[in-house]
Amino acid sequence: MDFGDLADHFDGVAAKILSTVETVGRSSNQHELDGVRALQELFGRPTEKLFIPTRFLQVTDDTDQPAVEDGTLTFYDARSNIPNRSEYRLYYPAAINAMKMAQPGDIVFIAKQKTPGVLFIVAPANSSIAAQLDWLFGTNVLEHRGFSVRAGLETGHDTLSLTAMYLLDMLGIAVEPANDDWLERILAKFGPRFPTSAEFGAFARSTLPGLDPTDDPDGVLLAWIEQEEMLFRTLERYLAADTLDALYTNGHVDVDSFIEVSLSLHNRRKSRAGKGLENHLIALFGALNVRNSFNPVTENRARPDFIFPSIDEYGDLRFPSVKLTMLGVKTTCKDRWRQILSEAKRIEDKHLLTLESPISPAQTDEMKEHGVQLVIPQPLHEPYKPQQQEWLMNVDDFIKTARERDSRGPMQGMLH
């Protein structure tokens, strides 16, 4: 599925690892970034101070939503009056919290947007979100001294995947379907309403009748998810248009209402994506005759996402615990992966399926220490480091594991 290209949204991007003197802690009050000569590739060689409208974002692995502030970057030649002695500097406002909180080793990404303005993103060192942004922008920042710059992005070089689209959503960049070819068929099926997640997921799968999960469980699962995402955004844009138009009166917008509607749209997308992933997994396991119980109740009223072969075997203490399998499911896991550690206590080794890609080596090492095996659809393995890829499990391998542990075998029916 094609969700467009990075060049649809950005002209170029630069990234660098922050040094001690570049942060606004005890060691520095300069509020400037060093080595900005490389940024001439993005901003040119202005003869006067260039004031750049900027959205400053502080992102972490602890939350799905960045802390956001609006301000201005200033790019200028500090020696403009001295012939042949240019010294360009990039000044950021001292009050910006993203830089107040920054630590040496953190990574800053400066993304020049197609519309006037820049995203200035600060990510913690060794975090998953830093690795994901480095992958999204193709900056390979850890391999450079000073700034890593990609200027003049061209269409066709950075096609956006589902994972990239989720990252852009997090940054406040809207990725919409390229056309409305499916809208008429969606409205004929459901009318002008949001159907339930189960209904919409089944409809999305029905629009891809040629896919057979037995041939490629990983590829089919991802295709189903991407198709639903595209169809949902097509319907959402249609249904949201009247609501957003109503917020404009005499050329002015009701800002508070606009923010409320935007948050509602964002929360709906997040909730639907999680439910959609669960529904597609239920369909996948059903198509492959993999016995399971979905969202059963275990100890202390915990509700793991999937138990294999079923909750009946789990509740039977005569059934060997080594033959039981648990799968947690999270579209993006962030630090929430630890939640599954207290679920299904009979099962020591936990499995966690996510679409988040990549996750930092530090995070995956911690998962290993806690007995958590990460399950990632095979097409999403590529952004991970080679040593991580050796450890990752794909969906097909997980299904084989669950079947091998099921003493009754896959053809004895399923429990939900």
Secondary structure, DSSP 8 states (H G I E B T S, - for coil): ----BGGGTEEEEEEEE--GGGSSSTT----EES-GGGGHHHH---SS-EEEEEEEEE--SS-SS-EEEEEEEEEEETTTTSTT---EEEE--TT-HHHHS--TT-EEEEEEESSS-EEEEEE-TT-HHHHHHHHHHT--GGG-SS-EEE-S--TTSSB--HHHHHHHHHTT-----S--TTHHHHHHHH-SS---HHHHHHHHHHT-TT--TTT-HHHHHHHHHHHHHHHHHHHHHHHHHHHHHTTEETTEE-HHHHHHHHHHHHHHHHHHHHHHHHHHHHHHHHHTT---EES---GGG---SEEES-HHHHH-TTS-GGG-EEEEEESS-GGGGGGGGGS-TT-SSEEEEE------HHHHHHHHHTTEEEE--GGG-TTS-HHHHHH-B-HHHHHHHHHHH-TT-TTS----
